[in-house]
């Protein structure tokens, strides 16, 4: 039986894919499989992956005929995965040698549904260790207990799918798949659902993923309309959390995070194309009006005055003719 399935989407990353694949080779084991999903790349990535399928032990090469985005590419890999455990890596990141055997050993020793790990953020030559915002380590906990408090960074704010490993039973329950077609913020509804519906998790002191920041082709660096999918992602978080038995306790956290993300994008609005910037404002205004207004008022009261004033002004912005409020 395959012990671990590693799902790695690639899209136009010919500059970085060789490093990623070398690091996978340094983590290969006879019971590991590496599902390399080419999301219809138009550069030299397909040739690199075709060669990797021949040379990398456990490699499985899957190619999309149309570009579907990261969420869809990950779902393709999940559907092909045979492992007892599943994890992810992005096609422009890399791993420390021997990281995956240690990761599998960690979840097997703890016996929980999923494990979350720290990672190293890499910007040019700079390296920054980024920790899971969970104080207790190597202790099995209820994932719901790591959602709150609303006014601090918690495990649902650490939404990196590749910073952990997930038991097959979560795949069978439908908790590991992503919302198909989301181009950005795809990890947000995913991490919330995981913490609301899984039974157990743990955070461990294990460093091994090197997360490359500032890549020119990354959506975080591109100001086109795909960035606005964060609104659809957080609408999903709000809608699903509102149906939870503990909605009264959990919604303030979801709304507060949504407001912070809207404020973040508005604060760097100059990086967006003019038409997209205009759409960002109108869609954000509509999103604010869709939120539970009593919860939103409390969230705005708790924010600093400058950000709260901007969001209140945006909420009062008239909806375009024919647009849904």
PyMOL commands that set and color helices and strands:
alter all, ss='L'
color gray80, all
select helices_A, chain A and resi 14-25+45-55+70-80+99-110+143-146+155-157+168-172+186-197+219-221+225-242+247-267+269-271+274-290+293-302+305-315
alter helices_A, ss='H'
color red, helices_A
select strands_A, chain A and resi 4-10+32-38+59-63+85-90+94-95+114-117+119-123+126-130+164-167+201-204+209-213
alter strands_A, ss='S'
color yellow, strands_A
deselect
rebuild
show_as cartoon
